[in-house]
């Protein structure tokens, strides 16, 4: 009997001890750690998902979309939940147009999360969802599309996986275009299935940008530049079209072309917008500014004549013509029309280095034009105290300094519009608001500008360096350029930049075009034969298209 009572007592003591332990554990979990554990349980049942704000659109000057964002999905995997990864990879690869091995690698990663595909269009994402594959999920995303294809690709630029601007206007105006992301809380049940959505913060879309680009002129310019690229296989080329009356850019084309939706296959150098990022010695196209400065300083008139020797010694530099000739007498107008190197340097020497340096700065060289485009180069212009004995044998004919195509366009626009230097315009509106236009400043008198325009007509007249270029019904004016590429402290004998900058109608310009071809191959490298014909083709299309009446 006592044994039984002892056993019952021990059993009771054991139960009492277990009860006390369980009670203490319950008190610890509920009383001490209750709040923490509840928070962890809620965390395990809650996901916070980023909802991307749609990126603002880029529009052409008529309001038609060039680059737009649309809703998309990111397809992801939770690898340890994926069943039959081989079969799943086969099905996903077929829908997403991906390599099956790459998909399988994502599905078998040693992690709790792996991207399968990003920027997936909604119809394809819906097909994936209908498969109901274990361990495969989706997140909200957006993607950039290009309704007008690769038109103005380098100018527009590219967007990265996080919807951030990488190049071009997309990068330069990223803060305006990007918008802001929102957040959404997903409440899951015990099995991890979503049962409720809660909005934490709303996403907001970015602003649209309306550009000044004209799609028809842009398309034609790219077509013409493409033909130049195919014919001469240069290192690169660019063509710019502007309305010189208001400095609105109607086209900025580059060769080789790129596809902004396929950055992986693009050469990084080809993403460069050469209109603003290419620096080169302008050569004879710069002579128009040498003449304009001399006219403004009243050193010469268009009818001033010079007796020019076959060559000219300036310090240690011998100035030669592009084609050998004997001693000749030329007027200033003829010097410009025939692109005489000796004549241009003679005019520059008459100005003197101090005045010439002042005019280079006055015309905007050596600093960015201010066009709203990222990473615009400023060129290289020597300061007056850096001039050597031979500097004035180089600068008047466009050597010894580096410029960008956009700087040359701004300078020629001043000649075309009567002497006012303006910031080139690429963006017309931000959202519903017109972009404020900075005032221009007069750099050349209207009379001098008109005289230079008349003299530039001679370049395309019989005997000029671009005499074979014409557009029926219109008088053209412009200047050819053929400049040696500077490398290793000297000038190459085989590498050249061929260029032409011109406008029409000559005395009331409505169209300004520059064509710059970097290192054309095949033996022909002259601006008059490589670049000037491209100018003619663009002008022949654009002038009637813009409704410019024939003269």
QUIURPE-V153316 format. One record per backbone hydrogen bond with DSSP energy under -0.5 kcal/mol. CO is the residue of the C=O (numbers start at 0). NH is the residue of the N-H. E is the energy in kcal/mol with one decimal. If there is no record, write none. Layout:
# QUIURPE-V153316
co: {CO/CO}
nh: {NH/NH}
e: {E/E}
This chain:
# QUIURPE-V153316
co: {0/1/2/3/4/5/6/7/8/9/10/11/12/13/14/15/16/17/18/19/20/21/22/23/24/25/26/26/27/27/32/33/34/35/36/37/38/39/40/42/44/46/46/48/49/50/53/54/56/56/57/57/58/59/63/66/67/69/70/71/72/72/73/73/74/74/75/76/76/77/77/78/83/84/85/86/87/88/89/90/91/92/92/98/99/100/101/102/103/105/108/113/116/119/120/121/122/123/124/125/126/127/127/128/132/134/134/136/138/140/142/144/145/147/149/151/152/154/155/157/157/159/163/166/167/167/168/170/172/172/173/174/175/176/179/181/182/182/183/184/184/185/185/186/186/188/192/195/197/197/200/203/207/208/208/209/209/212/212/213/214/215/216/217/218/219/220/221/222/223/224/225/226/227/228/231/235/236/237/238/239/240/240/241/241/242/242/242/246/247/247/249/250/252/254/257/258/261/262/266/266/267/268/271/272/272/273/273/274/275/276/277/279/279/281/282/283/284/285/285/286/287/288/289/290/291/292/293/293/294/300/301/303/305/305/306/307/309/311/311/313/316/316/317/318/327/327/329/330/331/332/333/334/336/339/340/341/342/343/344/345/346/347/351/352/353/354/355/356/357/358/359/360/363/370/372/377/379/382/383/387/389/390/390/393/393/394/397/401/402/403/404/405/406/407/408/409/410/411/412/413/413/418/418/418/419/420/424/425/425/427/428/428/429/432/435/440/444/445/446/447/448/449/450/451/452/453/453/454/455/455/455/456/457/458/460/463/465/470/472/473/473/474/474/476/478/480/482/484/486/489/494/495/495/496/497/498/499/500/501/502/503/503/504/510/511/512/513/514/515/515/516/516/517/517/522/525/525/526/526/530/531/532/533/534/535/536/537/538/540/541/542/543/546}
nh: {4/5/6/7/8/9/10/11/12/13/14/15/16/17/18/19/20/21/22/23/24/25/26/27/28/29/30/31/31/32/36/37/38/39/40/41/42/43/44/45/187/48/185/183/51/181/205/68/58/208/65/66/210/62/59/57/144/142/121/140/74/119/75/138/115/116/136/78/113/80/81/81/87/88/89/90/91/92/93/94/95/96/97/102/103/104/105/106/107/108/110/76/74/72/124/125/126/127/128/129/130/130/131/131/135/77/136/75/73/71/69/67/148/150/152/155/156/168/169/165/166/162/159/170/170/171/172/173/175/176/177/178/206/55/203/50/199/200/48/186/197/46/187/194/195/191/188/186/184/199/182/179/430/58/210/427/428/60/214/217/218/219/220/221/222/223/224/225/226/227/228/229/230/231/232/520/517/254/515/252/513/249/250/243/511/245/246/247/424/242/249/213/240/238/236/259/261/264/265/269/270/270/271/273/275/276/277/404/405/376/278/404/281/402/284/285/286/287/288/289/290/291/292/293/294/295/296/298/299/297/303/332/331/307/329/308/327/320/313/318/316/313/318/319/311/307/329/305/334/335/336/337/339/464/343/344/345/346/347/348/349/350/351/355/356/357/358/359/360/361/362/364/363/366/372/375/365/401/385/386/390/392/393/394/396/398/397/282/379/279/407/408/409/410/411/412/413/414/415/416/417/418/420/442/443/421/440/248/211/427/434/209/430/432/429/437/420/448/449/450/451/452/453/454/455/456/456/457/457/458/459/477/459/460/465/463/466/468/473/550/470/475/504/505/502/500/498/496/491/489/486/484/497/518/482/516/480/514/478/512/476/509/510/507/503/241/501/239/499/237/517/497/518/234/235/524/528/529/530/531/534/535/536/537/538/539/540/541/542/544/545/547/546/548}
e: {-2.4/-2.7/-2.5/-2.6/-2.5/-2.7/-2.8/-2.7/-2.5/-2.6/-2.7/-2.8/-2.5/-2.7/-2.7/-2.4/-2.6/-2.9/-2.8/-2.6/-2.7/-2.8/-2.7/-2.4/-2.8/-2.9/-2.5/-1.0/-0.8/-2.7/-2.8/-2.5/-2.0/-2.3/-2.5/-2.4/-2.3/-2.3/-1.0/-1.3/-4.0/-0.6/-3.9/-2.7/-0.7/-3.4/-2.6/-0.5/-0.5/-2.9/-3.7/-1.7/-3.0/-2.1/-2.9/-2.7/-3.2/-2.3/-0.5/-2.2/-0.5/-2.8/-0.5/-2.1/-2.8/-2.0/-2.3/-0.7/-1.8/-2.5/-0.6/-1.2/-2.3/-2.9/-1.8/-2.0/-2.6/-2.6/-1.5/-1.5/-2.9/-1.0/-1.5/-2.0/-2.6/-2.0/-1.6/-2.2/-1.2/-1.0/-1.7/-2.8/-2.7/-2.2/-2.3/-2.5/-1.7/-1.9/-2.4/-1.9/-0.7/-1.1/-0.6/-1.3/-1.7/-2.9/-0.5/-2.4/-2.6/-2.8/-2.2/-2.4/-2.2/-1.3/-1.7/-2.9/-3.0/-2.2/-2.3/-3.1/-1.2/-1.8/-3.0/-1.1/-0.8/-2.6/-2.9/-1.3/-0.6/-2.5/-2.8/-0.5/-2.4/-2.9/-2.4/-2.8/-2.2/-1.8/-3.5/-0.6/-2.7/-2.6/-0.5/-3.6/-1.4/-2.0/-2.6/-3.0/-3.7/-0.6/-1.8/-2.3/-3.3/-3.0/-0.6/-3.3/-1.7/-2.7/-0.6/-3.0/-2.4/-2.3/-2.6/-2.4/-2.1/-2.7/-2.6/-2.3/-1.7/-1.9/-2.5/-2.4/-2.1/-2.8/-2.0/-3.4/-2.6/-2.4/-2.9/-3.0/-2.3/-2.4/-1.6/-0.8/-2.4/-1.2/-1.9/-0.8/-3.3/-2.4/-0.6/-2.5/-2.5/-1.8/-2.1/-0.6/-2.1/-0.9/-1.6/-1.4/-0.7/-1.0/-1.2/-1.1/-1.5/-2.2/-1.4/-0.6/-1.7/-2.3/-0.5/-0.6/-0.6/-2.8/-1.2/-2.1/-1.5/-0.7/-1.2/-1.3/-2.4/-2.1/-2.5/-1.9/-2.4/-2.5/-2.2/-2.6/-1.0/-1.3/-1.8/-1.9/-1.4/-0.8/-2.4/-0.5/-2.5/-0.5/-0.6/-3.8/-2.7/-3.5/-0.6/-0.5/-1.9/-3.9/-0.5/-2.8/-2.6/-1.9/-2.4/-3.0/-2.2/-1.2/-2.2/-2.4/-2.1/-2.2/-2.4/-2.9/-1.5/-1.3/-2.0/-2.2/-2.6/-1.9/-2.1/-2.1/-1.9/-2.4/-2.0/-1.8/-1.5/-0.9/-2.5/-0.7/-0.6/-2.9/-2.1/-1.6/-0.9/-1.8/-1.8/-2.6/-1.2/-2.1/-2.2/-2.5/-1.8/-2.2/-1.9/-2.2/-2.3/-2.3/-2.7/-2.4/-1.4/-1.4/-2.4/-2.6/-0.6/-3.1/-0.5/-3.1/-1.8/-0.6/-2.0/-2.9/-2.2/-0.5/-2.6/-2.3/-0.5/-2.0/-2.9/-0.6/-2.9/-2.5/-2.2/-2.1/-2.5/-2.3/-2.2/-2.3/-2.3/-0.9/-0.8/-0.6/-1.0/-0.8/-0.5/-1.5/-1.2/-0.6/-2.6/-2.7/-1.0/-1.7/-2.1/-3.1/-0.6/-0.6/-0.6/-1.8/-2.9/-1.9/-2.9/-2.6/-2.8/-1.5/-2.9/-2.4/-0.5/-2.1/-2.3/-3.1/-2.4/-2.6/-2.3/-2.9/-2.0/-2.5/-1.8/-0.8/-1.8/-2.7/-2.6/-2.2/-1.9/-2.4/-0.5/-2.3/-0.7/-2.4/-1.0/-0.6/-0.8/-2.7/-0.9/-2.6/-1.8/-2.2/-2.1/-2.4/-2.8/-2.5/-1.3/-3.0/-2.4/-1.6/-2.7/-2.4/-1.2/-0.5}
